[in-house]
Amino acid sequence: MSSDNVAAADAVAALGEEDEPREMDLQDVQYGLSQLSWRRILPEMGETVVSKVVAALLDAQERVSKTELADLAGCSARSLSEPPNERRFAELESAGLLVREDRGSGKATLWRLCLPFRTERHDGEPLPRMLVGQKTTATGGEWHLSNAVSAVLLTSADEYGVEYGFEFGGAVARAAFWGPPPIERDVGPLTRQYPPVEPVVSLLAILLDQEDRLGGDDRSSVEFGVHPDPAQATLSAAVG
């Protein structure tokens, strides 16, 4: 969509910096390209109106009618229907880049690009993949932190071929199934016995909106330093 490699690099540079490395997603692409001038968008198509329209759609955060789009692009609504421009728009539709939703007689056709709006970036359920679509556990209960921890840890280990011993499996099972009802079960013993799983447990608590189930930190603290009342000894006794 960009005019050349320099424009593509400028689009990436517009994303700024992040502390943690990650893969770019389509919303990153949409935002980066939206920072370019319309003159740097699809210039090889040879139609000024097409470049302006696509640039306007890159800025849009919802579907827009032809009239709204013409206003955003700074051109006339009639120009969007001119044969040369219409042919280019049809090509973009065929390429899977442009969507024009015909809503029937008397209703405006809505335009958008096949790139996610910012509001669509994270529109899925904020749950681990193995929990999405499962409103209840295998036994019919609601997902609570204790049984979600078991499902995520053991399912992930099985999927990735991670071998774990009987002791770890037992600790996870105790956290998930032993004791009072799930919402009251304490995962503290598991995280204390296996500290590396604590970030997973904390993340699940956030995703399930059950951070209160983490409880307080009851681990003992140890201070290193001089004894508060050290025994005194004479120099002669010390050297003996």
C-alpha positions as CSV (number, residue, x, y, z in Angstrom):
1,M,0.0,0.0,0.0
2,S,2.9,2.4,0.5
3,S,4.6,4.1,-2.3
4,D,8.1,2.6,-1.8
5,N,10.4,1.1,0.8
6,V,11.2,4.4,2.4
7,A,7.5,5.1,3.0
8,A,7.1,1.6,4.4
9,A,10.0,2.3,6.8
10,D,8.5,5.6,7.8
11,A,5.2,3.8,8.6
12,V,7.0,1.4,10.9
13,A,8.9,4.2,12.5
14,A,5.6,6.0,13.3
15,L,4.8,3.1,15.7
16,G,7.3,4.3,18.2
17,E,9.2,2.2,20.7
18,E,8.0,-0.5,23.1
19,D,9.8,-2.0,26.0
20,E,9.1,-5.6,25.1
21,P,9.6,-7.1,21.6
22,R,6.5,-8.6,19.9
23,E,5.1,-9.4,16.4
24,M,3.4,-6.5,14.6
25,D,-0.3,-7.0,14.2
26,L,-2.7,-5.6,11.6
27,Q,-3.7,-2.7,13.8
28,D,-0.1,-1.7,13.9
29,V,-0.1,-1.8,10.0
30,Q,-3.2,0.3,9.9
31,Y,-1.9,2.9,12.3
32,G,1.6,3.2,10.7
33,L,0.1,3.6,7.2
34,S,-2.4,6.2,8.5
35,Q,0.6,8.4,9.4
36,L,1.7,8.7,5.8
37,S,0.5,11.4,3.4
38,W,-2.1,10.3,0.9
39,R,0.5,10.9,-1.8
40,R,2.4,7.9,-0.4
41,I,-0.6,5.6,-0.5
42,L,-1.1,3.4,-3.6
43,P,0.3,6.0,-6.0
44,E,0.9,3.3,-8.6
45,M,-2.9,3.0,-9.1
46,G,-2.6,6.4,-10.8
47,E,-5.8,7.9,-9.4
48,T,-5.5,10.8,-6.9
49,V,-9.1,10.1,-5.6
50,V,-8.2,6.5,-4.8
51,S,-5.2,7.4,-2.8
52,K,-7.1,10.1,-0.9
53,V,-10.0,7.7,-0.2
54,V,-7.7,4.9,1.0
55,A,-5.8,7.3,3.2
56,A,-9.1,8.5,4.7
57,L,-10.2,4.9,5.4
58,L,-6.9,4.3,7.2
59,D,-7.7,7.2,9.5
60,A,-11.4,6.1,10.0
61,Q,-12.3,4.2,13.1
62,E,-15.7,3.0,12.0
63,R,-17.5,2.2,8.7
64,V,-18.4,5.3,6.8
65,S,-20.9,6.2,4.0
66,K,-19.8,7.4,0.6
67,T,-20.7,11.0,1.6
68,E,-18.8,10.8,4.8
69,L,-15.9,9.3,3.1
70,A,-15.8,12.0,0.4
71,D,-15.7,14.6,3.2
72,L,-12.9,12.9,5.0
73,A,-10.9,12.5,1.7
74,G,-11.5,16.0,0.6
75,C,-13.1,15.1,-2.7
76,S,-16.6,15.1,-4.1
77,A,-18.9,12.1,-3.6
78,R,-19.5,12.0,-7.4
79,S,-15.7,11.5,-8.0
80,L,-15.9,8.2,-6.1
81,S,-18.3,6.8,-8.8
82,E,-16.3,7.9,-11.8
83,P,-15.4,4.9,-14.0
84,P,-11.6,5.0,-13.6
85,N,-11.9,5.3,-9.8
86,E,-14.7,2.7,-9.6
87,R,-12.5,0.3,-11.5
88,R,-9.7,0.8,-8.9
89,F,-12.1,0.4,-6.0
90,A,-13.4,-2.9,-7.6
91,E,-9.8,-4.1,-7.9
92,L,-9.2,-3.3,-4.2
93,E,-12.3,-5.3,-3.3
94,S,-11.1,-8.2,-5.4
95,A,-7.8,-8.1,-3.6
96,G,-9.6,-8.3,-0.2
97,L,-8.4,-4.9,0.9
98,L,-11.6,-2.9,0.6
99,V,-15.1,-3.8,1.8
100,R,-18.3,-2.0,0.6
101,E,-21.3,-3.2,2.5
102,D,-24.5,-2.8,0.6
103,R,-27.2,-2.6,3.2
104,G,-30.1,-2.6,0.7
105,S,-32.5,-0.1,-0.8
106,G,-32.7,3.3,0.8
107,K,-29.6,2.7,3.0
108,A,-26.1,4.1,2.5
109,T,-23.4,1.7,1.5
110,L,-20.7,1.6,4.2
111,W,-17.0,1.5,3.3
112,R,-14.0,0.2,5.3
113,L,-10.7,-1.4,4.8
114,C,-10.0,-5.0,5.8
115,L,-7.8,-3.8,8.7
116,P,-9.0,-3.8,12.3
117,F,-10.2,-0.6,13.9
118,R,-8.6,0.3,17.2
119,T,-11.8,-0.8,19.0
120,E,-11.5,-4.2,17.4
121,R,-7.9,-4.9,18.3
122,H,-8.7,-6.9,21.4
123,D,-12.4,-7.7,21.0
124,G,-12.2,-11.3,22.0
125,E,-12.7,-12.9,25.3
126,P,-9.8,-12.1,27.6
127,L,-9.2,-15.7,28.4
128,P,-6.5,-18.3,27.7
129,R,-7.1,-20.1,24.5
130,M,-8.2,-23.4,26.1
131,L,-10.9,-21.6,28.1
132,V,-12.4,-19.6,25.3
133,G,-15.9,-20.9,24.3
134,Q,-16.1,-22.9,27.5
135,K,-18.6,-21.1,29.7
136,T,-18.3,-23.8,32.3
137,T,-15.7,-26.4,33.4
138,A,-16.0,-30.0,32.6
139,T,-18.0,-30.6,35.7
140,G,-20.5,-27.7,34.8
141,G,-19.2,-25.1,37.3
142,E,-18.0,-21.6,36.6
143,W,-14.3,-21.0,35.9
144,H,-12.6,-20.1,39.1
145,L,-8.9,-19.3,39.6
146,S,-8.0,-22.7,41.2
147,N,-9.4,-24.9,38.4
148,A,-8.3,-22.4,35.7
149,V,-4.8,-22.7,37.0
150,S,-4.9,-26.5,36.7
151,A,-6.4,-26.4,33.2
152,V,-3.8,-23.9,31.9
153,L,-0.7,-25.4,33.5
154,L,-1.4,-29.0,32.7
155,T,-3.0,-28.5,29.3
156,S,-0.1,-26.2,28.2
157,A,2.4,-28.7,29.5
158,D,0.7,-31.6,27.5
159,E,0.5,-29.5,24.3
160,Y,4.1,-28.5,24.4
161,G,5.4,-31.9,25.5
162,V,6.7,-30.6,28.8
163,E,7.2,-33.5,31.2
164,Y,6.3,-32.9,34.8
165,G,6.6,-35.2,37.7
166,F,4.0,-36.7,40.0
167,E,4.9,-34.2,42.7
168,F,4.1,-31.2,40.5
169,G,1.0,-32.7,39.1
170,G,-0.2,-33.5,42.6
171,A,0.4,-30.0,43.8
172,V,-1.6,-28.6,40.9
173,A,-4.4,-31.1,41.5
174,R,-4.5,-30.1,45.2
175,A,-4.8,-26.5,44.3
176,A,-7.7,-27.2,41.9
177,F,-9.7,-29.9,43.5
178,W,-9.0,-30.3,47.2
179,G,-10.6,-28.4,50.0
180,P,-13.6,-26.0,50.0
181,P,-15.5,-25.0,46.9
182,P,-13.4,-23.7,44.0
183,I,-13.9,-20.0,44.7
184,E,-12.5,-20.4,48.2
185,R,-9.6,-22.7,47.3
186,D,-6.1,-21.2,48.0
187,V,-3.5,-21.4,45.3
188,G,-0.9,-20.0,47.7
189,P,0.7,-23.3,48.6
190,L,1.2,-24.1,44.9
191,T,2.9,-20.8,44.2
192,R,5.1,-21.1,47.3
193,Q,6.2,-24.6,46.4
194,Y,6.7,-23.7,42.7
195,P,7.5,-20.0,42.4
196,P,8.0,-20.1,38.6
197,V,4.2,-20.6,38.2
198,E,3.3,-17.4,40.1
199,P,3.3,-15.1,37.0
200,V,0.9,-17.5,35.3
201,V,-1.4,-17.6,38.3
202,S,-1.3,-13.8,38.6
203,L,-2.2,-13.4,34.9
204,L,-5.1,-15.8,35.2
205,A,-6.4,-13.9,38.2
206,I,-6.4,-10.7,36.2
207,L,-8.0,-12.3,33.2
208,L,-10.7,-13.9,35.2
209,D,-11.2,-10.8,37.4
210,Q,-10.4,-12.8,40.5
211,E,-7.4,-11.0,41.8
212,D,-8.9,-11.1,45.3
213,R,-8.3,-14.9,45.2
214,L,-4.6,-14.3,45.3
215,G,-4.7,-13.3,48.9
216,G,-2.0,-11.6,50.8
217,D,1.7,-12.5,50.9
218,D,2.1,-14.6,54.0
219,R,5.6,-15.6,53.3
220,S,8.2,-15.1,56.0
221,S,10.7,-12.2,55.7
222,V,14.2,-12.5,56.8
223,E,16.5,-9.6,57.6
224,F,20.2,-9.9,57.3
225,G,22.5,-7.7,59.4
226,V,24.0,-7.2,62.8
227,H,22.3,-8.9,65.7
228,P,20.3,-6.3,67.6
229,D,22.2,-7.0,70.9
230,P,25.4,-8.8,70.0
231,A,27.4,-10.4,72.7
232,Q,30.4,-8.3,73.8
233,A,33.8,-9.8,74.3
234,T,37.1,-8.3,75.4
235,L,39.9,-8.2,73.0
236,S,42.1,-10.4,75.2
237,A,39.3,-13.0,75.3
238,A,38.8,-12.9,71.6
239,V,42.5,-13.6,70.8
240,G,42.6,-16.0,73.7
